[in-house]
């Protein structure tokens, strides 16, 4: 894509930019309740809007009880977090959650910083650093920014992952043999939350002859609190279908690179869930606002984009073959059963690639240890 296709607005006040962005976001026809056709397929107007804009805000997906359970689990988890990035004890002197797991559970960053922009992190997808506001007096040196592998440490998140309507949407968008991607919780503390520089997700398939707007899959973003222009994710509508952009060429010469003209915030109420294409050009500002944000993010991919992919992980080449995909996908079946055991009157989603194996994938203390411990080392990242 040419750098001139999207302009940078470097002149206006940031608060004005926020207000105008939110107004533009609310004018887009890409929000509403989850609706299905009589045959069970996703409402055609929803799918059309998602294809056109690259994201859709599903309103009121989480009921009050589910929302509160997620908040309670997260609050308890944060109480059990290590006090420092390399610490092993929580604030009460107990062993912190995640100690002993292969991958760290809690990821820290300096408050109001941009930990990714202008670095090689995340495979260099964030080429230009965002403006970093002045820290308030008494700010901590580090804050928790993300929580990795949350399905093994938050039961409420595991049940959310098994949500039948959301899994039906995943099947509609990516096919009935859709595969898992990865999961995280993004924390934007009020007045302290770090930014995430403008980027597109996906690294493996941009130049494949079979590339299309669905190649790198999508994320669900379940909002535990309000998502605003100040604390939420911004995106350029329609950019998911334009290919890989030269972001550095677009914005590196500007004084205020975060102000992309045409970008809009994904404005949400608590309990809303965003369906967001991973190829969207998106990012978020440092959260100087008084409003916290916590978002449960979990993604799904087309199997055709995953099977046969080779990745260098920890110095070893890993192939995403049938066995690895099936192993990682067990989490879907486990989450479905965990949700069913709690919400017994809710329809049960049938994940077709593992149909008939439900008996061995029941949710229990034993299956938690067998399937969930270190499950995220098998993430299918493309």
C-alpha angles and dihedrals in degrees: 000000000000117000090234094064091082121036128216117229106209101160112065129083113268094234090053088050089053093049094047092044093053091048091052091047093054091050092059114099093230107102136080144095122314107269132182132196121244090266092055097256121131113274107274094229091054092051091047092051092048091050091048102044103023095235140055129195111222106202126217097001096145118061119222094261094051092045092051092047090054092048092048093049091049093048091051091046092052089051088056095048121115114263093232134025092260097032126120100196131070126226090277094051095256123132105277122243111265097030106139096024118122094238125041115258098204124051120195134200136175110272116265089003130129103233095179110034115105093005135102092246118124088024092299096295093140104062100167126051121233123232110273114216124224113273119246118245113278095017115160120250093238136019131190107262105172140006116216128205092015096167089075095050105033117056091188089056091051090054090048089053089059094054105143097214093048092047089049088055090050089053092048094050102037104024131259091285093058116152134216121259115186139297136225144158116232115209120200106180115205110266093358112055116126123236129243113221121234112282148137121240121232129065110184111058110036093112100037115123089230094054117135137157093280098047098104095040128225143272131230111219113198111195118217091183135016115300112214138177089264100048103022141081120278124205140181105239113235096013091114090076098048100077129238112338128214093235095174091055090048099053116006095095094051126097094221105033095170094070103085111179110234095024118128133194120246093240111197143164122228108283095030119124123208122212102209128181109230091223093064116116100244145151143152137237127240105271106245089154127103091242122094122214129202119178129185106213123192128163141201132202138201108260089228089062092051109039112097096008113146119211132181105228122173091345094306128101113241122195120207096224130161093274095052093046092049092048093052093043092059087083089068092057092044092051091049091055094044090054092045092053090057101033099041096169095053120101113260119235115226112218099206100205089063099032110141094027096083092110093064093042101058118141112252141127088270095051090046090061094039099047110017105042105101090348091147094067083078095055114146102229119181 
